Amino acid sequence: MKRVFYGVISAIALSCNVQAAAIGFSEAWYQVVQKNDGLLAKKEEVKHSEALQSAAKSLYLPNIDITGSYTHFDKPISVDTPALGNIIPSINIPLTNQNFAHSSLNVLLPVYTGGRITAAQDIRQAQVNEAESNYNLATRATFTQLVQYYFGVVLSEQVYQVRLDAVDALAVHLNHAVKLEQQGQIAKVERLMAQVSLDKAQIEAQKSLRDYEIAKLALTKMLKQQDSVLPTTPLFVNNSITSVTPYLSKTLTDHPGIAILNAKREQAKGMVKMASAKHLPEVMLYGNYNLYSDDSATGELLPEWMVGVGVRIPIMERSGTSQEVVAAKSSVRQVNLLQMQMQQDLSILVEKTYAEMSQALEEYNSLASSQALSEETVVLRQKAFSQGLSTSLEMADAQLYATSIRVQRLSASYNYVKSLAQLLSVSGDIDRFMDYLHINGIEVK
């Protein structure tokens, strides 16, 4: 009855695979790049920084505005001229009407700002660099996550198939044991041992099926698909691994974490320049063009246009400029220290990941002989059991051991792929990931 039940489970799983959308790893990665909300948010961060950088480019342009006013006085403004004896009497001269209107075009052009504008533009450029590096860093992390999800499905599906093979083999063994018991060639305990071994194998198969379904669900959600997806790119290993040196060198040169700190250093330097510039004078050109004024005396006296040069020399400010410079310089030193620590941490990470990848590869290759031996042992135990030269427990143990070796070897290949992806992500070579499969790669089945 249990064999029928697990046969139904296997049929359901296989039918789900038929209905699932087949997808290779490269296509899966393309979909993630296009749809992942975290990456899209980082792209918006880049656009935001670029917009602010474009705004900073206009700081050297003049400010141009039109001002206008309409004023109502309680009474017109006038001036009384003094009388000159009996020759010229005192006269009241109106300067404005009771309502006075005026508008003008104003231009203000910075000529020298002590480096404030250049520093502001440098800061904006550094912020763009930081945003781009954040996007790069998020892309690498997302790539590593996809490798874990995608090949996690591949691993769990293959483990499930291995467990099903074990169930089939032990079911055949149990059937054989039942016949031998009926013929009086083995004791009842031998048949019960065969039954227990099959039950254990069925439990493991059920667990692996659940792991497979959970892994498929996680990958489907990551790819934002409605229907279940079925990976078509296999697990693989590659024995032609270069030394750790190229990975380490590229990591310390191109890692976005270091680029982020470089950008923060440039921002801190820009803040030093801006704070220092507060001690320096500002020079500007200004101009004014009279667009409209009423016909009063004041309106007639206003010049049609004027230009000039203005200077602002700071004497004392209450903003604590000196301490701002100290704080900005401290930020630069802080970034320098963080960069040295990050280089050390990245070196450790690369060495550790490379060692894990090498260990996984060694384990996979070393288990080849164990797998061959375990499979041959199963054949010999089957023959020996049928001839009464081996117990049911020995036969079952041989089968379960062979299954465990196959699972262990599959897990080693998965650990290799996962470590390889991590290593390529840290060193910035994720575009070369599939090359390790297509060039001298060995598919794991």
Disulfide bonds with the S-S distance in Angstrom:
none
